[in-house]
Amino acid sequence: TATVRYDGSSVLAKGHKWAFFPSIAGAWRVSEEAFMKDFTWLDNLKLRTSWGISGNSAVSAYQTGGGLGSTMYVFDVNGNEVGQYGYWPQAIPNHDLSWEKTATTNIGLDFGFLNNRINLTVDWYLQKTFDLLMRKQIPVTNGYLSTWSNVGKTKNTGIEVVLNTQNIVKKNFSWSSDLTFSKNKEEIVELADGNDRDIANGWFVGEPTKVHYTLDKLGIWQLGEEEQAAKYGYKPGQVKNRDVTEDGKITTDDRVIIGTPRPDFTIGFNNRFKIGNIGLSVFMIWRQGGMFKLSDYFAIGANQRGFSYIDYWTPENPTNAFPRPDTSFSGSDISLSGLSYDDASFLKIRDITLDYTLPKQWSRSIGIADARIYCTMKNFFQFNGLDCDGYDAERQGGYGYPTIKQLIFGLNVNF
């Protein structure tokens, strides 16, 4: 199959509104070939490959032409103070803003074994994105903080695996499973003007688009380290950071990339059991690797207010997790900038559902086709190694609402 698209978007700059997007895909069902006839245990073997370019024009209308902001001014009119609106350039125009494009190559294999009781799908992909649509921070001497631009190139490579199995198939008992595995590596290939880093935006060539660029927290200054801590202006109970520049001071020049929100891999595992008319399904997710930023509630607030459930330092509790409670700490203290990061790995049992389907003779006797009663538990069980108990590790980035625990009872009836 092959497709050709020529798409236009009115939100982009004049002369850059239209772009060409081709794609092509093919497949070879190997299991249908004559040389495969002796492989009776193999029900399906299919090789797939595809390539195509897609586009993104996700900017608001009129971004390319700039815009005006309004501000109230007070003028003297015949001795009276009168309020009037004044207008000023709020957004810098970009008359070259064009499509963001992604070229994707995909190679996949589909397998089916043992009368399709085992099905396996494996996909490898390579995505190259160029002319990224991103807000680029610019020197404030221009009169603006940022502007929409087509900035640099990125690359994503990854693998996705899906395994479906019918483990047990009996008259009154069955068990089936779905296992998914995904791993993705993202990196910036090129930045604007040939730079290898853009610290204002947190972009670094060879790294993902989102990284944690901050001080590297080594732990907490302990009793017995008074002399060494004093060299940096600190004392036991305060945060110990790595002196990258080795100049005897902890400053913004000591910032390094300590991690990324991106996980190393993600695994989903769903099991479904059926015993007579009783069904049970359990879905769990395991995300390994990555690092995320905890909210200020734990980072700064814990130091100022000394919450009892935070593992903060005291002479009797020489932890390396959180510094001693101290009202003199503030969000502007450079030593705290690397404090509020933690491992984002977790295992969560996201969904447990128990249901009962009425026997056919029962449902027919009351004039319905079928009925199902169920109970579902969502997000009740999580296992992780966070320093902060009770924090939802799935709450990536430390922002937004955590996932909600839910207990649901339901009834499905068909007439």
N, C-alpha and C positions, 0 to 999 in steps of 0.2 A: 504494500500500500504506500501511497505517496500523497502528500497534501501540499498545497501552496496557498499561503495567506498574504494579503497585503492590507495591513491594518493602519488606521489613522486614529489619532487621539487629539482632540481639540485643546487639551490642557497643556500640550507641549508647545515649544517655540515655533514661530512661523518659519517655514522651510525645513522643519524637523518633525513634522506631525506624522509622517507616513514612514512605514518600514516593512521590509519583506521578511516573511517567516516561513521557510520550507521545512519539511520533515519527510522521512522515509523509514519504513519498517518492513522486516521480513521474518519468516519463520520456516523451519524445516522440521516436520514431524518424522523424526528418525525411526520411531517404532513401527512406522508403516512400510519401511523399506524391506525388500525381500531378504536381505542378509540378516535381518533381525528376527526371522520366523522361529528360530530355535530358542530364543529367549522368552520362553512361555511365562516366566515369573514377572516379566516386565510388561505392564499394561500400557504405559505411556512414556515416551521420551521425546521431548520437543526442545529444539534450540531456537531462541528468539534473539533478535538484535534490532536496534532502532537508533536513529539519530535525528535531531531536530533542533530548531531554534524557537524559543518563546520570548515574549516581550513583556515588559512591565512599565506602565506609565502612571504609577500610583502617586501622583502629586495632586494637590488641590487646584481647582480652576484659578487662573490668573496669576499663578506663581511665577511664570516666566516674565510677566510684565511689571513686576513689582506691585506695590500697593501703598496706600496712604493710611496713616493712623491719625486719630483725632484727639485733641487735647483742649481742655477748657482754659481760656485766658480771660483775664479781667481788664477791661478797658475803661478809661474815664470818658464818659459821654455827658457833656454839659454839667460836669461836677458830680455826676452819679457813676458809681461803679457798676458796669454792665458786663455780664458774662457772655462770651462769644467763643465759638469753636474755631480752633486753628488746626491746620492739617500739615503733616510732615511725612517724608518718605519713610515708611515702616519696613519695607522689604526691598532688597536690592534686586533688580531684574536680571535675568539670565536669558539672553536672546539666542543661546546655543543649546538650551536644554532639550535633550532628545531621549529616545527610548533606551531603557535598560534592557540588555539582551542576555539570554542564557542559552548556550549550546550544550545539549545533553546527549551523551552516548550511553546506551544501555545494552548489556548482554545478559541473557537469562536462560536458565534451564528449568524445565518442568519434568518431574519424574512421577510415575505411578507404579506401585508394586503390589503384589499379592492381591489381585482383584480390587485394586484401588483402595485397599485398607490403609495403605501408607502412601501419602502424597507429599512430595517435597518440591518447593520452588526456591530457586536461588537466583538473585539478581545482583549484578555488579554495575555500578554507574560512575560516570565522570561528568561533572557539570562545570563548565567554564563560563563565568558571568563577567561581562565587561560593560563599561559605561554605567556603573552603578548609580542609581538615583539616591543620593544621600545628602543630608544637611552638612555642609562643610563650614566649620568655624573659621572665621577670618579675623584679621586684626581689627580691633574696635576703632582704630584711627580712621577706618573707612566710613565710620558712622553706622555700621551694622555689626551684629554679632555673628550671623551665619547667613548662608545662602544655599539654595538647592543647586546641586551640580552633578555632572556625570563624572564620578570619581573612581579611577583605578579599575582593577580586575581582581576577582576572587576565583578560587577553585574548590570544589567539593568532590571527594571520592568516597565511595562507601559500598557496603554490601548489606543486603537484606535477605533473610532466610525465613521461610514459612514452612512448618512441618505439621501436617494434619494426620492423625492416626486413629484408627478404630481398634483400640486395644483389646477389648472383649465384646463380643456380640453373641449374647445368649437370649433365650426366649424371655426370661424374666430379669435379666441383668445385662447392662451394657455400660461401657466406659470408653469415652473418646477424649482426645486431647488435641489442643492447638498450641504450638510453640512458635514464637516469633523472636527473631534476633536481628538487631540493626546496629550498624557501626558506621560512623561518618567522620571524615577528617576534613575540616574546613581550614583554608588559609588564604591570606591576602597575598596576591601575586604582584600587584603593582599599585602604587599610589600616584596621586597627581604630582606633576612636575618632577618625576623621577626620584622623589624622596623615599627613604626606607622606613620612615616613621612619621606619624602625625600625632604627637602627644596630646594636643588639645582635644582630639576626637577619640583617642585611645586606639589608634590603628597602627599596626606594625607589620611590615612585610614578613611573611613566613608564619604569622600567627593568625588565629581566628579573628573575625570581625569584632567579637566581644571578649575582652580579657580583663583580668583584674591587675591593674598597674598601680602598685602601692608599696608601702614599706613591707619588708619581709620580717614578720614577727617570729623571733626565736623562742620567746617564752616570757617569763616574768623575772625581774631582778630578785634574787633570793638573799636571805640573811647570809652574811659571809662574803657577799659581793659588793659591799658598801663602797670600797675604794674604786673599783672598776666602774660601778654605776655613776659615781660622782664625776668621773671624767666626762660623762655625757650630760651632766646636770640632772641625774635621776637618783633615786634611792630605792631600797628594797620595797617590793609591792607594786612597782610601776612597770610598764611594758618595756621589754628588751627587744630592740630591733637591730637588724644586721646593718653594720656600717659598710655599705658597698664601696664607697669612695675612700674608705680608710683614712679619713681626715679628722677623726675624733669628734665629729658632730653628726647629728641625725637631722637631715634636711630633705627637701623634696628631690635633691639629686641622688638620694639613696633609694629611690623607688625602682622596683623591678617588676617583671611579670611573674606573679605568684601562682597564677592559675587561670582557668577559663570556666564559664558556666556550662560549657559543652561536656556531656558525659563521654566516657570512653566507649561504652556500649549500653544498649538497653535490651532487656529480655522480658517478654510477656508470656505467661503460661496459664492456660485455661483448661480446666478439667470438668467434664460433664459425666455424671453418674445417673443411671436409671435402674431402680429396683421396683419392679411392678409398676404401680402408679405413682411412686415417689421419685422425685428428681432432685438432684443436688448439683450445683455448679459453683466452682471456686476459681476466681481469677486473681492472679497476683502479678506484680510488676517489679522487676529488679533493675535499677539504674546504677551503674558502677562508674565511679570517677566524676570528675568535674568539681567545681568549687563555687559556692554562691555567697552572696553578702547577706548577713543577718541585718535585721532592721535596727535602727538606732535605739529601739526599745531595749535591746539586749546589750548593744555596744556601749552607748554612752549612759543610758538610764541605769544600767546595772551598776556602773561605777559610782554614780551619784547617789542612788537610793539604796543600794545594798540589798537587792531582793534575796530572800533566804534560799530560793531554789537555784540561784546562780552560783557556779563553782568559782567564787572569787577568792583572791589571795588574802590570807591572814597569817600571822606568825605561826599559828597552830595548824594552818591548812596551806602549806607551801605549794600551791597548785601553779601550773603554767598556763591555765586556761584564761582567766580574767584577772585584771589588776585589782588592787584593794579598793574598797569603796572610798570615794573622795569627792566631796562637793566642789573642789577646785578644778576638777576635770571639766573640759568643755569640748564641743564638737570641733573647735578650731585647733585643738592640741594635735600637733603633727604626729606625736608618738602613738596616738590612737588610730591612725588611719589604716593600719594593717591589722587591727584587732578583730573586726567584725566579719571575718571570713571563716568558713568551715567547709568540711567535706560534704558534698552533695549526694554521696552514695546512699542508697536506701533500698530496702525490700518492703513492699507494702502489699497486704492482702486487700485489694481494692473492692472486691465484690464477692459476697457469698449469698447464694439464693437457694432456698429450699421450697419445693412446691409439691402439691398433690393434685392429681387429675382424677376427677370422679370417674368411676367405672361407667361404661357406656349404658349399662342397664339402669343405673341409678339416674343418670342425666335424662335418659329417655322417659323414665317413669314420671318425671316432673315437667316434661314438655320442653326440654332444651336439647341442643345438639351436643354440647360439652361444656364443662366448667373446670376452672383451674384456680386453686387457692395457693398463694405464695407469700413468702417473707424474704426480704432482702436486707442485708447489712452492707453498708458502703463505708469504706475508709475507716474501719474500726481498729485495724492492726497495722502498726508500722515499726520497723526495726532499722535503726541507724546508729552511728557513732557520734552524734552531735554533742557538743559541749553543753547545749541548752536543751534540757528535757522539755518535751511538749511542743517543740518547734516542728513544723511540717516541712520535711526535706523536699517535698515535691513543689514547694512554693519557691520556684526558681527566681533568683534575682533579689529575693527579700522584699518584693513589692506585690501588691494585689492581695486578694483574699486567699487564705489557706483553703484546702479542700475541706468539705463539710462532712461530718459523720451523720449518716442517715440510717434510720430503721424504718422500713417500708412494709406495710401489709397491703395485699391487693387480692382482687377477685376478677377473673376473666370469665365471661359467660358469652357463649355463642348460641343464637336461636335458629 
